[in-house]
Structure formats: structure tokens, C-alpha cells
Amino acid sequence: MTQAAFNFLSGRRGEHIAAVREQRAGAQAPAADVPAPAPAPGAADPGDAIGFDHARYGVVPPATCLWPGHPVREGWERGRRVLGRRVRPATLAVTRWLSLRLAAWQRGEGFDDHQITPQALRSLEAATHCPVSGRALRDDAQVVTVDAARGWVAGNLALLSPEAAAQWRTLDWRAAREALARAEAEPETLVEGLTARQWRRVVTLKSLATPLPAAEAARIPLHVLPPNRLRLVNPIQELQLVLTLQLAVPGWGQRARGIAAAMPLLLRCEFNLFFNSLLAQALRQGAGPERSGMRDALALAWNDAVVQRRWLRFAHRVDDALARRLVDRLAIERLPGVKVVRHEDEATAPLAAA
């Protein structure tokens, strides 16, 4: 099944900085965040490899891993002997990477350390605020899996505040939806420490990475835009996000006319009604000139009942095949600061239809 991931470049100079880094990559020494190659071929124990990478970046493993004979200690000591003082700087992304690998190994969870690299974790730092609590993210922010069933794989990660992360790890999408129902029944009280608005954000984020029937996925408002590089698994939500992001940057009027022209005639009126309603609500939020301000306004605009109703009338006329074709077409026309990456993932196709 074709899926989309969205790479949000940080700041107006994001594209320029990315190009400069690519040009310099071949000429410079390995960066501090470059993942270490596999240690010796004979080191089959993942704990040994984790210990070796701790030594590579000059990081001492936790005390619980330093008992004699512990695989992490053995790998760490071997790395110190092999590398000596040739260590790389341990950036925040590197220390998070090491901690996540170690914790996943201790819990017996799989961890794709070929795709989840320090660079991948650093890309999550494009977000300045927690998508659940809305608070500014600091160095103590924690990386979590969006869909626990998919585990530690690329495209399934988000950076949350510690308070939100504590609740997040114990939830799947259906549990979050049940908590939201309780919060909306008693809007003046906190449910498990979160407000109704925050539970709406949790449900939205969980749904983006959880395979759902198209009709069910379409009924979920986009109360929060996804974090950087999150892989969306439901075609109708891919279309929902791509259409919403058209309003995040200037030139949306011309793009909207092109989108409507590419749609079947029966869909054009419904699309125009939805798009104009979303635009009107976003403008009422008082969005500033910065792209981040418009993104926040778009998420708030999805609270409006008229926007949700007109979106459902449009979405109910779009099947998965048409949604994918529209996303493919829109992905060709790049938006400033946003890159849509298409993925072919046959393994998840049966789950998406379940």
C-alpha cells in the first residue's frame, strides 16, 4: 500500500540548509550524529553493539549495565580499547538514540537502528511545541512510538513533553478514543491528567498511524498536524492533510483551482465548499504571517462543525484509490517547507482494509 510521510523543514531557510549539508557531506569528516557502523562481525549480541556505540560517542552506560559480564559493559569496554580517544561528540540526538536503543533492548522490543538514526531523531526537533500539551519542548522531551503495534520503526515516532509521554505509552487508539468520550462527557474535569482538547489531539495523532476503515478515518478531525516524518497509513487522512497544508503557505488560491480542476466533476462543488470553509475558519483564528502560526490556525479551524460536516460530505465521495491519486498529484507540486514522501508498503495493505 502506498503511504505518505511529511517532512516539515524548520524555518524559511530549511531547503537551503538541507542542500548545503548534502553538498558538504562528501567532503567533511563524519558528523557527530552519523550512526556508528556495526562493530565487529563476531558481536552478535545487540547489547554488545549498544555498549560499543556508547564508547564510540564517549557516553558511559547506566550503572545497571556495568556489572561484570553484562553485554553492554563488554561492548563498551571493547569499544574503549578499539577506539581509544577517537570518540565523536554526543549530541542530544545521539544520547536520545542510545537511550532508546538500550531501553528497547532491555524490554525485549525490536528497534530498527538502520532507519532510526540520530539524524532521524534530530529531524523530530523541527517541532518546537508538544503536539499533545502544546507546551514548549525542552531537552527533556521524550521520543515515543505513535502506534505501539508497529514498534520502533521509521515514520512511527513523535517528540512529546514528559507529562504527555507518560500517558501516551499506555494507550492505543481505541483506548484514547474512550478517554476522549469520558473527557467530553465532563469537559470541566481532567481525565487521566489531560483536558478534552488534549485528548482530541491524542486521538488524531494515534489515528494517523493506525490502520482504520476509510469511513472511520474520515470522521476524525485534524485537531493537530502530524509531527515531522510521520508516516500516514490511511489514504483519506493523507488527502485530508495534503489539502489542509495547501493553506499553510501563500499561493493557495491558484493551487486550489488546480486541485478542483483535477477532480471528477461531481466532487468539485463539495471540495470548494469544504476548502473555503476551512480557509474562513483559519483566517478567523487570527493567524500571523509565519507559517507556524498558520499551521496552528488550521488545526484550530478543524474544531468548527461546518468544516467537519463539509469535509465528510466530500470525503464520503472519495474512495481509497481516488485519494491516493489525488495525493500523488499534489505531492508532485512541492510546497515551500513541506516535502511529501511516498512509500510502498505491501505488508500493511491487509491491515488498512480491516
ZATI-180313 format. One record per residue: x, y, z of N, C-alpha, C in turn. Coordinates in steps of 0.2 Angstrom, whole numbers, plus 5000, padded with zeros to 4 digits. Last residue first. Layout:
// ZATI-180313
XYZXYZXYZ...
// end
This chain:
// ZATI-180313
495649825035495249785041494749825044496349885026495649865024495249835030497549895032497249955031496549945029498049765033497849795039497449855038498449735020497849705023497549735029499549835019498949835015498349795018500749815025500249845029499549845025501649765016501449725022500849755026501849855006501449805004501249765011502250005004502249965010501749905009503050134997502650074995502750025001502850315000503150245002502750184999503250474997502850424996503150354997503350625005503750565003503250515002503250795004502850735004503250675001503850935012504050885007503650815008503851105015503551045016503750995010504451225011504551205018504151135020503251254999503851285002503851255010502751114991502551164995503151194998502851044974503151054981502851114984501950934966501951014966502251024973501850804969502250824963502450904964500850784978501550784980502050804975499650794970499850854974500550854977499650674964499750734960499950794964499550584976500150584971500250644967498350634981498950644985499550634980497550584970497550654972498150674976497750444971497950484965497950554966497250414984497950404983498150444976495950444982496350484987497050474986495550344973495550414971495950464976495750234982496050244975496150314973494850254992495550254993495950264987493550374987493750304989494550314990492450504991493150484988493350424991491350544996491350534989492050514986491650565009491250515008491150495000492350695008492650635009492250565008491250785007491750775002492050705002490550775019490250765013490650755007491650795028491350725027490950715021491850935026492350885024492050815024490650985030490850985023491350945021490850955044490250925040490350935033491951025048491950945048491350925044491551155045492151125042492151045042490551165054490351175047490951145043491151155067490651105065490551105057492851175070492251205068491751155065494151125072493651125078492951145075494951155062494551095062494151085067495551275066494951285061494551215061496651235073496051255077495451265072497451195062497251145067496651165071497651325057497251275053497051215057498351385066497651415065497251355061499551325066499151315072498451335070499951365053499851285054499451285061500151495054499551475050499451405051501251495063500651525065500051505061502151445054502051405060501351435063502351545045502051485043501851445049501951715050502351655049502051595048500951805050501251795044501651735044499651735061500151785059500451765053497851705062498551685060499051735058496551715067497051775068497751745067495551635065495951615071496451675072494951665054494651695060495051685066495751595045495851665045495551695051495151465047495851485048496051555049493851485042493951475049494751485051494151505029493751565033493951555040494751385025495051445024494751505029493651295027494251285031494651355031492751345018492551345025493151345029493451325006493351395008493051395015493451185006494151225006493951295008492151145005492551125011493151175012491751204993491351214999491851205005492651134984492651204985492251234992492151004986492851024988492851094989490851004981491050984988491651004990491151044967490751084972490851074979491950934963492251004963491851044968491450804961491750824968491950894968490950794949490450784954490750804961492050794941491550854941491150854947493550744948492950724945492450784946494950854949494450814952493850794947495750954944495950884943495450834946495151074947495151054940495350984939495451084961494751074959494751044952496851104960496651044963495951024961496851234954497151174950496951104953496251304964495951304957496251244953497251294974496551264975496151254968498351364968498351284969497651254970497851494969498051464962498051384963497751504983497151514978497251484972498951484989498451434990497851444985499951574990499851544984499351494984500851535006500551585001500451544994500451395016500951435013500551485008499451325021499951345026500451395023498451275013498351345016498951365020498851155010498851205005498851275007498651075021499351105021499351155015497451025018497451075024498151105023497750925008497350985007497351035012498550845016498850875010498450935008497650795025498250835027498550875022496750725017496450775022497050825024497550635011497250685007496950745012497850555022498350585018498150645014496550515026496950565030497550595027496350425016495950485016496250535021497350325018497350365012496950425013498250295032497550295029497550345024499550315037499350245034498650245031500950425037500250415037500050355034502350445046502050405040501350395041503150595050502650535052502350505046504050695048504150625045503750575048503550795062503950785056504050715054501850765067502550785068502950775062500250835060500750775062501450805063499150955067499550925062500150885064497650925076498350935076498750915070496450895072496450935078497250955079495650855060496350855060496550915066494250735065494550805063495350805064493750585058494250615064494450685061493050525048492650565054493150595059493950455041493750525038493350565043494150335048494650385047494450455045492850275045493050295052493650345052492950255031492450295034492550315041494150175030494050245027493550285030494650085044494250095039494150165036496450115049495750115050495350115044498050095056497650075050496850075052498750235064498350175065497950155059499250355062499750295062499450235063498250445064498650445058499050395057497750415077497350385071497750395065498550475086498550405085498250375079498250615083498950585081498950505081496850615087497050625080497750595078496950575100496550535096496750555089497750685105497950625106497650575101496850795102497450795099497750725099495850765111495750765104496350765100496550775123496350705121496150705114496650915124497250875123497050805121495250945126495650975120496250935118495050895138494650865132495050885126496650875147495950905145495650875139497350745157497350785151496650815150497350665169497850715168497850765162496350575167497050555167497550605166495450715163495350635163496050615162494850855172495350815169495250745169493250935169493750895173494250865169492450995161492751035166493251005170491850905153492350945150492650995155491250765153491450805159491950855157491150705140490650705144490650745151492450725135491950765133491350765137493150625143493350695144492750745141492550515138492450525145492650605146493050515125492250515126492150535134494350505127494150575124493350575126494450375131494650435136494350495134494150315119493750305125493850355131495250355112494550375110494050365116496250285118496250365118495550385116495950155115495950175122495950255123496050155102495450145104495350165112497450185100496950225098496350225101498250145116498250135109497650185107499350195130498750205126498850175119500450215137499950165139499350155135501250315132501450245131500950195133500550435136500550415129500750335128500850475148500150445147500150415140502150515147501950465152501250435151502150615137502450545135502250495141501550725144501150695139501450625137502650755152502050735155501550705150503750775143503750715148503050695151503250815127503450835133503350775138503750715112503250745117503550765123503950675096504350705101503850745106503750515087503550585089503950615095503750395074504050425080503750495081503650325063503150305068503450335075504650335054503950355052503450345057505550185057505550255055504850275053505050095072505250095065505250175063504750025085505250075084505450065077502949975083503549975086504050035084501649955079502149955074502849955077500949965091500949895087501449895082501050095095501450045098501449985095501150225085500750165085501150115088502150315089501450345088500950285089503350305102503050275096502350295095504350445107503850395108503650365102505550545115505350515109504950455111505350685126505450615125505150585118506250825133505750795128505850725127507250895139506950835142506350805139507551005132507950945131507750885135505851055128506451065130506951005129504451125119504851065120505551085123503051215126503751215123504151155124501451135125502051165129502651165125500451065120500551125117501151165121500150925123500050985128500151055125500350875109499850855114499650915119501550915103500850915099500250895103502551035110502250965111501650965107503451145099503051135105502751065105504351135089504551175095504051165101504951025077504351045082504651085088506150985073505851035070505251065073506550875080506650935083506450995079506550765071505950775075505950845079507850765066507350795062506650805066508550695076508650765076508050795071508150565073507850595079507950665079508850555060508050545061507850575067510150565065509850615060509150615060510250445073510250515076510050565072509050335066509750355067509750425071508150215061508050265067508850285069508650125051508250185049508150235055509450045059509650065052509250125050508850005070509350055071509650075064507349965075507649975068508250025068507049865087507249935086507649935080505949765097506349775091506449845090506049735115505749765109506249775103506549705127506449645123506049675116506849795136506149775136506049725131508249815133508049795139507349765140508049875120508349805121508249775128507449995123507049945119507349875120508450055130507850045134507449985130509450065120509550025127508950005130508850145111509050085109509150035115508650265119508050225116508250155114509950305122509450285127508850245124510450325109510750275113510250255119509650435105509650375101509950315105509950535115509250505114509250435110511250555111511050525118510350505118511050605098511450545099511250515106510350725100510050675096510450605097511350795108510650775111510350725107512950725104512450775104511750755107514450685108513750655110513250715110515750685096515350715101514650685102516650525095516350585092515950615097518350475099517650475100517350535097519750425100519450445094518650435095520450375111520150445112519850465105520050205108520450255112520150325113519450105100519350175098519850225102519649985107519749995100519850065098519350005120520049985118520149995111518050055120518650095123519350075121517449945115517450005111518050055113517549855125517949835119517949895115516849915135517549915136517849895130515549905128515849975130516549965131515349775128515449805121515749875123515349745141515849715137515949755131514249815145514849835148515449805144513249755138513349825137514049845139513249625144513449635137513549705135514149595160513549625156513649645149515249565166514949515162514349535158515049665180515449625176515149565172513849805177514049745181514549695177513349905171514149905171514349845176512049935170512349895164513149885165511750015180511449955180511749905174512350145176512650095181512350025181512250175159511950175165512350125170513850205150513150175150512950185157514550355145514650295150513950265150515050405129514550405134514650345139515850425118516150445124515650445129515450365106515250435107515450465114515950235107516050275101515950355102515350185119516050205119516250255113514050165114514150215119514950235120514350075104514150135102514150195108514649965113515149985108514950055106513349945119513949965123514449995118512649905107512449965111513049985115513349785105513349835100513149905103512949715116513749725115513749785110511649695114511849735120512649755119511549615103511349685102511649725108512749495099512349525105512149595104513749475090513049465088512549485093515249515085514749535091514049535089515949475074515849425079515349445085516149595067515649545064515449495069516249735077516549685074515949635072514849855074515549835077515849775074514149945061514149895065514849875068514450125062514450065058514450005063513450245070514150205070513950145066512650385062512650325066513250285065513150555064513150495060513150435064513250655073512650625073512650565068514450725070514350695077513750645077514950675053514650715058514550685065516550625046515850605048515650655054517250765037517350705041516650685044516750825021516850835028516950765031516350795008517050825009517150825016515050745007515650705005516250735006514250845013514350785016514950745014514150965007514750965011514850895014512950955000513550964996514150955000512050935011512150875006512750885002512051055017512350995020512450945016511451135007512151145009512451085012510151085007510551075001511351085002509751125020509751055018510251045012509751265019510251225023510351155022508751285009509451305008509951265012507651235016507851205010508551215008507651325027507651245028507951215022507451455029508051435026508151355026506251465036506251485029506851465025506051325047506251395046506251405038506251155045506251205050506451275048505251065034505851095035505751145040504350915037504250985038504951025039503850785028504450815031504450885031502750655029502850735028503450755032502350515020502650545026502850615024501150405014501450465013501750485020501050245005500950285011501350355010500350114996500650174996500450225002500449945000500050005000500450065000
// end
